[in-house]
Amino acid sequence: MRHFGHLAPEARDRLFHRAPRDFTTASSPRVLATALGATLYSPATRPRLADDVLKQAARGVVSMVLCLEDSIDDADVAAGEENLVRQLTDLDTRAGADVPLLFVRVRTPGQIPDLVRRLGPAVRTLSGFVLPKFTEERGVPFLEALDAAEGACGRRLFAMPVLESPDLLYRESRVQTLEGIFRAVDKYRDRVLALRLGVTDFCSSYGLRRGPDITAYDVQVVASVIADVVNMLGRADGTGFTVTGPVWEYFHVQERMFKPQLRQSPFAEVQAADLRRKLIEHAMDGLLREISLDQANGLLGKTCIHPSHVLPVHALSVVSHEEYSDAQDILRPEREGGGVLRSAYTNKMNEVKPHRAWAERTLLRAEVFGVAHEDVGFVDLLTAGLAG
């Protein structure tokens, strides 16, 4: 697998100063957590699920969640499990198929060993499980079940807890809940690939739903939770985890209240005015803004419920030539003692010690998403991705 691998080689050569690297299910957790990108959710009840997975992989999706929880009716769980086992078994028989990282979102801890047992050899199609409504009390049984299932099948399986409990949202219980979550995931650190934010559930607790002009960061009660999750669980001192961005719900807008949030000039420079219009029509300007705010607030990757959201997440995850230049300068061996230097682009200060953690994360992101050529921006990446 690799990001933008669905593009023709000549297109990648034109776009990338440094192309995205290959990775596999056996890559290090640090690489895989960074490489998740846009994680596309799909109900496990879809009758042609195996075909859907391969179709999305061919379009650039590298991680998917097959959901047995909120996306399906309570009455359909048994049928969803049966369909999931059948479809993954079918997928396992397709030799040479380019399969993305696959995770199953379960409802109960018991589903994990049961599904692993029923899958048999086809468990090799799975990278792990998504654990809903995660708190210390609720989450530990899931992690214990994952540990037992991994031992039974002999395959590395990752967990992606979803942080969406009201106890995490409410101010009076938030710190205690976050401390408990940290204890749980720290104990199973080698198996926790990333923490996912369930912002829809947060909004539900207050009867809220953000519109297509409103990002998660504009809803203050939600923004405060994101800040505290990153503060306590996303630190760059070696104790933190990858935290992924919240889902964007919209893929078409009938009417707008506010002006579009996309400037015209980046699109005019590459004669992509039609692309800008289409992005605005499908609420992608709000999505692009939220992705940028995710990154500014320490989040990496994003939960997606529509295939059209995948490319914007990946395009904005590519490291710019300027970022790459700054990161390399900061991490040069001769800079270990610290100091301040003017950037190669002569437009900012690079302070070696404070910017080191950022530079290390940037170079890891550069490995999996690539580095754009100096004259290539996100509009070029979007245009090429849609054409590819």
C-alpha angles and dihedrals in degrees: 000000000000137000115262088012088134090068122092114260092246090054091051090048089053094049106037133067085185116017122226112269126238119256134180138199086267094059120115117283090243091058094043093049090053093044097054091095113160105007107205118211122213130176110252089225095072107126095220097038096141091053090046091054093052092045092054092045089055088054094054104273111143101174132038138175118214103206129218094164132061097354093065134054118262089241092057099058097100092046090046092054091049092048092047093053092046095047095046090048088053090048091051091058094057101096115212094012115152100236120184125221103290127203130178119219106216133190102214136026091242092064091067100065091034094056092043090053093047093048094055110174090358088073085090087078089066128083095185149289138294112227115210130219091004122200129146093262095043098034103052094069088053092051092047090050090050091050091052093046091050090052092048096051099034092227129119109251124185131211126220108189117203114222104211108119120132087230087066092049100048113086096221093057102028102095093044090048093049091049090052092048090051092052091051098047094039090058090054095033095139091058100043106091099176143339116239125207119227099204094162089063091047090055091046091061088065099033091252133143121179117225128228091268093052126077125206087255091061090060099078098199088055095041090055091056093049089051093051094045091053091043094055104024107026104054121145095221096093095269096083135090135217108270117199128214125260125263121272109220104196132083102159132027125203098188136010130212099190135043118271114272096220119097115228099222100073089054095042091054091063097032093250101135091130090055090053091051092050092048091052093047090055096045091249093136088067090047093050091051092049092049089053090050091047090057093044089053096050101264123133126198126359143239109246132192098182130051091229089068095061100076096049090053092050095043091054091046093062110104114242120233089245093053090048092050092050093047093050092049092050093050099047110130092238089060095062091106091061129234137144128278138177113250120252086245088057092225105101148023119258110202106195104212100040092043097045097094090048091050093050092051091046093054091049089051088048090057095057103029100030133228120276122230114261093259096042120099136178092274090060090049093048092048094048092046093052091047092047 
